Amino acid sequence: VEGYMKYFSEYSASLGGSSEDLLLKLKKETEQINAELTQKQKCIILLDLLVIMLADNVISPEEETMLRVISTGFKIEDNEVSALRIFVTARTAADIGHEQIL
């Protein structure tokens, strides 16, 4: 997973072009990576990306679009993304009162 996070970071730094082009490239890459990882590994990558996106306590519309493209490419259901988002934004254990989080 660490290798993929590094790859993603280097890959995104090297990208240029319009936002539509970037999203198409991102979609292609996540679909390719999807076949190489387990579902748990993909969730960990998405969790790490959420932490990075929320570093400023806000997910911008662009970050939201990226999150949607990545989760779709990884075949992660919306309810799983929602559970990860709740986990990352929780301030207390009570905030995590979600049925899909242990």
Beta strands, then each sheet from edge to edge (+ up, - down):
end
